[in-house]
Amino acid sequence: MSGNRYVRGMINRLPILPNRDDIIWYSNNVSPLPLPDNYIIFDRNIVGPRAWYGRWNYAGTFRTMQATEAGHETLMGAMTVDDPDGRVNSILVDITPRVRIFAQDTKDSAGVVTETADARLTTNFKGNTVIGRNFNVSSAQYALTTVKNGAYKGTQAKWQARQLWLGLPDRIIGLLSTVPTEENAPSYEVTNVFRFISGGTAGALETKTMTAIDDRQYQYGELNIRAHQLMGFTKIEPVVMNYRLPKYPATELTMRESKGLSNTANTLLKYPLNSHLMSLVEVRPTWVTKNVTKAARLQRSDGILAFQVSIENKLFTIWYNPLSTAVNIGTALGKVAGVASSIRISSVNNGAPSTSIPTYPSLAAGHQMVIVSSPDPQDHLAGWGGFQDLVRLRP
């Protein structure tokens, strides 16, 4: 009835319907079109990036939320799918800074968890996204709460998490940051957790297992995970966890810090206000062989979070201001001599690109900035504002 040629293309491609009587008002006059591929768009439903490149795809939700709204457990997710049927293969379902504020989960008489020991849900969430034609940058800061009764916000921790992400056609790279909000903030342990699922109700034909390539790189099915930098975390370990059905477990790649690791007595610890735990992590499909030549956090003393990624002949430099006041940022290190550069600031013209790069632009509180140095003209164009723009305007 809608005359949607993409839906007709999906019906032709996949034997999802036993007969056309299952579709009311079906018309044979609608000619099919294949779904678009190889794109990054701004998804207005999640107010974040959505990317699809062949069998690899990812998405992130960065909509600023009221404190009364339900919290997120993860902001970014990614997966690979099988060809040609599109069945899921390997899924990164959860990327979560966690702070354990209770000794153990609270359970009812039947053994069902009524409140998690870890604070992991978002609250007071503030996010931003900037979309380029072939990349995206997203950021967020939020407080952390436990999970009550499976889905609801519980006890709020005296901690805050911040995330800063760069999405490219073939990978995502993220900086995860966890800090106390007061002196002597309590916690039993602080971790960063990357949860992976595949078989059973997750949808894949086989349940994957985690394999260590070295002490900083792991593989789960068709996903490769590399920790480029750790600050405060001293150990990475895969932990197999129950997920719905015991025979189809999840695997949580967990980054642990020395203070929590040595807490064998499981006592409540106190963390000074200047504590800062961070990880800079890359996730990409296993068939991608091109390595970044640099992925490094930019150390700053003013509280700004920043990192740089160099890949082939392109340089991405990203800053995020989690403070309550604006900060002037020097831009010289983001430009490469003789290479075209452009800047996007999320608070200026909705993050539209500009080739006029100020020397010390002001970065507003809660906003982000990215400078791209690249010989590819596509990297200096505005991104697609949504799926409609993609199908209407892309050549």
C-alpha positions as CSV (number, residue, x, y, z in Angstrom):
1,M,0.0,0.0,0.0
2,S,2.9,2.4,0.8
3,G,4.5,1.8,-2.6
4,N,7.9,1.5,-0.9
5,R,10.2,0.1,-3.5
6,Y,12.8,-0.9,-0.8
7,V,10.2,-3.1,1.1
8,R,9.4,-4.7,-2.2
9,G,13.1,-5.4,-2.8
10,M,13.3,-7.1,0.6
11,I,10.3,-9.2,-0.1
12,N,11.9,-10.4,-3.4
13,R,15.2,-11.0,-1.7
14,L,14.2,-12.9,1.4
15,P,11.6,-15.7,1.6
16,I,10.1,-14.2,4.7
17,L,6.5,-14.7,3.7
18,P,4.8,-18.0,2.8
19,N,2.4,-16.2,0.5
20,R,1.4,-12.7,-0.5
21,D,-1.9,-13.0,1.2
22,D,0.0,-12.1,4.4
23,I,0.4,-8.6,3.1
24,I,-2.8,-6.6,2.9
25,W,-3.3,-4.6,-0.3
26,Y,-0.2,-6.0,-2.0
27,S,0.5,-4.6,-5.4
28,N,2.6,-6.2,-8.1
29,N,3.1,-2.9,-9.8
30,V,5.7,-1.7,-7.3
31,S,9.2,-2.3,-8.8
32,P,11.9,-3.4,-6.3
33,L,15.0,-1.5,-5.2
34,P,17.9,-2.9,-3.2
35,L,18.5,-1.4,0.2
36,P,21.3,1.2,0.2
37,D,24.7,0.0,1.4
38,N,28.0,1.7,2.4
39,Y,26.7,4.7,4.3
40,I,26.8,6.6,7.6
41,I,23.7,8.6,8.4
42,F,22.2,10.6,11.3
43,D,19.5,8.5,12.8
44,R,16.8,10.8,14.2
45,N,15.2,8.0,16.2
46,I,18.3,7.5,18.4
47,V,19.9,10.9,17.7
48,G,23.1,9.3,16.8
49,P,25.0,7.6,14.0
50,R,23.9,4.6,12.1
51,A,26.3,2.9,9.7
52,W,26.0,-0.1,7.3
53,Y,28.9,-1.4,5.2
54,G,28.3,-4.8,3.7
55,R,28.2,-7.3,6.5
56,W,29.4,-4.9,9.2
57,N,27.2,-2.3,10.9
58,Y,27.0,-0.2,14.0
59,A,24.9,2.4,15.7
60,G,25.0,4.7,18.7
61,T,22.3,6.5,20.8
62,F,23.3,10.0,22.0
63,R,20.0,11.7,22.7
64,T,20.1,14.0,25.7
65,M,17.6,12.5,28.2
66,Q,15.7,13.8,31.2
67,A,16.6,12.3,34.6
68,T,13.1,10.8,34.8
69,E,13.6,8.7,31.7
70,A,14.8,5.1,31.7
71,G,18.6,4.7,31.5
72,H,20.8,3.2,28.8
73,E,23.1,0.3,29.6
74,T,25.1,0.8,26.4
75,L,25.5,3.7,23.9
76,M,27.3,2.0,21.1
77,G,26.8,-1.4,19.5
78,A,28.1,-3.2,16.5
79,M,27.7,-6.5,14.7
80,T,28.5,-8.6,11.6
81,V,25.9,-10.5,9.6
82,D,26.0,-13.5,7.3
83,D,25.7,-13.1,3.6
84,P,23.3,-13.3,1.8
85,D,20.5,-13.9,4.4
86,G,21.6,-11.1,6.8
87,R,21.5,-13.4,9.8
88,V,23.5,-12.1,12.7
89,N,26.9,-13.6,13.2
90,S,28.8,-11.8,16.0
91,I,27.4,-9.0,18.2
92,L,29.0,-6.4,20.4
93,V,25.9,-5.7,22.4
94,D,27.1,-3.8,25.4
95,I,30.0,-1.3,26.1
96,T,29.7,-0.3,29.8
97,P,31.8,1.6,32.3
98,R,30.8,-0.1,35.6
99,V,31.3,0.8,39.3
100,R,30.5,-1.9,41.8
101,I,29.0,-0.1,44.8
102,F,27.6,-3.2,46.6
103,A,29.5,-6.3,47.6
104,Q,27.2,-8.5,45.6
105,D,23.9,-8.5,43.6
106,T,20.7,-8.4,45.7
107,K,18.5,-11.4,45.0
108,D,15.0,-12.5,46.0
109,S,14.1,-15.8,47.6
110,A,13.9,-17.4,44.2
111,G,17.5,-16.3,43.4
112,V,16.4,-13.6,40.9
113,V,18.5,-10.5,40.9
114,T,16.5,-7.5,42.1
115,E,19.4,-5.0,42.1
116,T,22.8,-5.3,40.5
117,A,25.9,-4.7,42.6
118,D,27.3,-2.7,39.6
119,A,26.2,0.8,38.8
120,R,25.9,0.7,35.0
121,L,22.7,2.4,33.8
122,T,22.9,6.1,32.6
123,T,21.1,8.9,34.3
124,N,21.3,12.7,33.8
125,F,22.5,11.8,30.3
126,K,23.8,14.5,27.9
127,G,24.9,13.6,24.4
128,N,26.0,15.0,21.1
129,T,26.7,13.7,17.6
130,V,28.4,15.1,14.5
131,I,28.0,13.3,11.2
132,G,30.4,13.5,8.3
133,R,30.0,11.8,4.9
134,N,32.4,9.0,5.8
135,F,32.8,9.3,9.6
136,N,31.0,10.3,12.8
137,V,31.9,11.6,16.2
138,S,29.7,11.2,19.3
139,S,30.1,12.1,23.0
140,A,28.2,11.8,26.2
141,Q,28.5,12.2,30.0
142,Y,26.2,10.8,32.6
143,A,25.9,9.6,36.2
144,L,25.7,5.8,36.9
145,T,23.0,3.8,38.7
146,T,22.5,0.2,39.5
147,V,19.8,-1.8,37.7
148,K,16.7,-2.7,39.7
149,N,14.3,-5.4,38.7
150,G,15.9,-6.0,35.4
151,A,15.5,-2.6,33.7
152,Y,14.9,0.3,36.1
153,K,17.3,2.8,37.7
154,G,18.4,1.9,41.2
155,T,21.0,3.4,43.5
156,Q,23.1,6.2,42.0
157,A,26.9,5.9,42.4
158,K,29.2,8.8,43.4
159,W,30.8,8.5,40.0
160,Q,30.4,9.8,36.5
161,A,31.1,8.2,33.1
162,R,32.1,10.0,29.8
163,Q,32.4,8.4,26.4
164,L,33.9,9.8,23.1
165,W,33.6,7.8,19.9
166,L,34.9,8.0,16.3
167,G,33.0,5.9,13.8
168,L,34.6,5.1,10.4
169,P,33.4,2.9,7.6
170,D,35.3,-0.2,8.9
171,R,35.7,0.4,12.6
172,I,34.7,2.2,15.8
173,I,37.2,3.7,18.2
174,G,36.1,4.9,21.7
175,L,37.5,6.6,24.7
176,L,35.8,5.5,27.9
177,S,36.3,7.6,31.1
178,T,35.1,7.1,34.6
179,V,35.7,9.6,37.4
180,P,34.4,10.1,41.0
181,T,32.1,13.0,41.7
182,E,33.3,13.5,45.3
183,E,36.3,12.9,47.5
184,N,36.6,9.3,48.8
185,A,34.0,8.0,46.4
186,P,33.0,4.4,47.4
187,S,33.5,1.4,45.2
188,Y,34.5,-2.2,45.4
189,E,35.9,-2.1,41.8
190,V,35.7,0.0,38.7
191,T,35.7,-1.8,35.3
192,N,35.1,-1.3,31.6
193,V,33.0,-4.1,30.1
194,F,32.6,-5.1,26.4
195,R,29.8,-7.7,26.2
196,F,29.5,-10.0,23.1
197,I,26.7,-12.4,22.2
198,S,26.0,-14.7,19.2
199,G,24.2,-18.0,19.4
200,G,20.8,-19.1,20.7
201,T,18.2,-16.4,21.1
202,A,20.8,-13.8,20.0
203,G,20.3,-15.3,16.5
204,A,23.6,-16.6,15.2
205,L,24.0,-20.2,14.0
206,E,26.9,-20.8,16.3
207,T,28.0,-19.4,19.7
208,K,31.4,-17.8,19.5
209,T,34.2,-17.8,22.0
210,M,36.8,-15.2,22.8
211,T,40.4,-15.8,21.7
212,A,43.4,-13.8,22.9
213,I,45.7,-12.6,20.1
214,D,48.0,-10.8,22.5
215,D,47.5,-9.1,25.9
216,R,45.8,-6.1,24.3
217,Q,43.9,-7.7,21.3
218,Y,41.1,-10.3,21.3
219,Q,38.8,-11.9,18.7
220,Y,35.2,-12.9,19.1
221,G,33.8,-14.6,16.0
222,E,34.1,-12.0,13.3
223,L,34.9,-9.1,15.6
224,N,38.4,-7.9,16.5
225,I,38.9,-5.8,19.7
226,R,42.1,-3.9,20.5
227,A,42.9,-1.8,23.6
228,H,45.2,0.9,22.3
229,Q,45.7,2.6,25.7
230,L,44.7,1.9,29.3
231,M,44.9,4.4,32.1
232,G,44.4,2.9,35.6
233,F,43.4,-0.5,34.2
234,T,46.1,-3.1,34.5
235,K,44.4,-6.3,33.3
236,I,42.1,-7.4,30.5
237,E,40.2,-10.7,30.9
238,P,37.3,-12.4,29.1
239,V,34.6,-13.6,31.4
240,V,32.0,-16.1,30.2
241,M,28.5,-15.2,31.6
242,N,25.1,-16.7,31.6
243,Y,22.9,-15.1,29.0
244,R,19.2,-16.2,28.8
245,L,20.0,-19.9,28.1
246,P,23.1,-21.4,29.8
247,K,24.3,-23.2,26.7
248,Y,24.5,-19.9,24.8
249,P,26.6,-17.7,27.1
250,A,27.8,-14.2,26.6
251,T,31.4,-13.2,26.9
252,E,32.4,-10.0,28.7
253,L,35.8,-8.6,27.9
254,T,36.6,-6.9,31.2
255,M,39.2,-4.2,31.9
256,R,40.1,-4.3,35.5
257,E,42.1,-1.9,37.7
258,S,44.8,-2.9,40.3
259,K,42.9,-1.5,43.3
260,G,39.9,-3.6,42.5
261,L,41.9,-6.7,41.6
262,S,43.7,-6.7,44.9
263,N,40.4,-6.3,46.8
264,T,40.3,-10.0,47.6
265,A,38.5,-9.3,50.9
266,N,35.7,-7.6,49.0
267,T,35.7,-4.6,51.2
268,L,34.4,-1.1,50.2
269,L,37.2,1.0,48.9
270,K,37.6,4.8,48.9
271,Y,38.8,6.6,45.7
272,P,40.3,10.1,45.8
273,L,38.5,12.8,43.7
274,N,41.4,13.0,41.2
275,S,41.0,9.3,40.3
276,H,40.6,8.8,36.5
277,L,40.2,5.4,34.8
278,M,40.2,5.3,31.0
279,S,40.5,3.0,28.0
280,L,40.9,3.7,24.3
281,V,39.5,0.7,22.4
282,E,39.0,-0.2,18.7
283,V,36.4,-2.7,17.4
284,R,36.4,-3.8,13.8
285,P,35.4,-6.8,11.7
286,T,38.1,-9.5,11.3
287,W,38.3,-9.1,7.5
288,V,39.7,-5.6,7.9
289,T,43.5,-5.8,7.7
290,K,44.3,-2.1,7.6
291,N,45.7,-0.9,10.9
292,V,45.6,2.5,12.3
293,T,49.0,4.0,12.5
294,K,48.1,6.0,15.6
295,A,45.3,5.9,18.2
296,A,46.3,7.8,21.2
297,R,44.7,9.9,24.0
298,L,45.9,13.6,24.1
299,Q,46.9,14.4,27.6
300,R,45.5,17.7,28.9
301,S,45.5,19.3,32.3
302,D,42.2,21.3,31.8
303,G,39.7,18.4,32.0
304,I,39.1,18.2,28.2
305,L,39.0,14.6,26.8
306,A,40.7,14.2,23.5
307,F,42.3,11.6,21.2
308,Q,43.8,11.3,17.8
309,V,43.5,8.6,15.1
310,S,45.8,8.4,12.1
311,I,44.9,5.9,9.4
312,E,46.6,5.8,6.0
313,N,46.8,9.5,5.0
314,K,44.0,10.8,7.2
315,L,44.2,12.3,10.7
316,F,41.2,12.7,13.0
317,T,41.6,14.8,16.1
318,I,38.7,14.9,18.6
319,W,38.0,17.0,21.7
320,Y,35.1,16.8,24.2
321,N,34.3,19.2,26.9
322,P,32.7,17.5,29.9
323,L,33.1,20.6,32.1
324,S,30.5,23.2,33.0
325,T,32.2,26.1,31.3
326,A,33.6,26.7,27.8
327,V,37.3,26.1,27.1
328,N,39.5,27.5,24.2
329,I,41.2,24.7,22.3
330,G,44.4,25.1,20.2
331,T,43.8,23.5,16.8
332,A,47.4,23.4,15.4
333,L,48.0,19.7,16.2
334,G,44.9,18.7,14.3
335,K,46.2,20.0,10.9
336,V,48.7,18.4,8.6
337,A,50.8,20.7,6.4
338,G,49.8,20.5,2.7
339,V,46.7,18.4,3.4
340,A,43.1,19.8,3.3
341,S,41.6,20.2,6.7
342,S,38.1,21.0,8.0
343,I,36.5,21.5,11.4
344,R,33.2,20.6,12.9
345,I,32.0,21.9,16.3
346,S,28.7,20.4,17.6
347,S,27.5,23.8,19.0
348,V,28.2,25.7,15.8
349,N,25.8,25.5,12.9
350,N,24.7,22.0,14.0
351,G,28.2,20.6,13.5
352,A,28.4,21.7,9.8
353,P,31.9,21.5,8.3
354,S,34.1,24.5,7.7
355,T,37.5,24.8,6.1
356,S,38.2,28.0,8.0
357,I,39.8,26.7,11.2
358,P,40.2,29.2,14.1
359,T,43.5,29.0,16.0
360,Y,41.8,28.8,19.4
361,P,38.0,28.2,19.0
362,S,35.8,28.1,22.1
363,L,34.4,24.6,22.9
364,A,31.2,25.0,24.8
365,A,30.4,22.9,27.8
366,G,29.0,19.5,26.9
367,H,30.1,19.8,23.2
368,Q,32.7,18.2,20.9
369,M,34.9,19.3,18.1
370,V,36.7,17.3,15.4
371,I,39.3,18.4,12.9
372,V,39.9,16.1,9.9
373,S,43.0,16.4,7.7
374,S,42.4,14.3,4.6
375,P,43.1,14.5,0.9
376,D,39.7,12.9,0.2
377,P,37.1,15.7,-0.6
378,Q,34.3,13.5,0.8
379,D,35.8,13.9,4.3
380,H,35.0,17.6,4.2
381,L,31.4,17.4,3.1
382,A,28.3,17.5,5.4
383,G,27.0,14.2,6.4
384,W,23.6,12.8,5.4
385,G,20.8,14.1,7.6
386,G,18.9,10.9,7.5
387,F,17.9,8.0,5.4
388,Q,15.7,10.1,3.2
389,D,18.6,12.4,2.3
390,L,20.8,9.4,1.6
391,V,18.4,7.9,-1.0
392,R,17.4,11.2,-2.4
393,L,20.8,13.0,-2.8
394,R,23.5,10.3,-3.0
395,P,24.7,9.8,-6.6
